[in-house]
Amino acid sequence: MYKDGRHVQDMLKHQRLRKAALLGLTNSLSRSNITMILLQIIYNKRTIVLVW
């Protein structure tokens, strides 16, 4: 694998930033449940792509 844990820390940092951005988007668009669901699906797909 990797000799150090930097890639894990970077991945977690990016996930936290993306989750915070996603929460900001969903909060600003909280009147539309469909939009929230679509954003969550997009976020999950991006996470899967990054993990694999």
Order of alpha helices (4+ residues) and beta strands (2+ residues): alpha-alpha
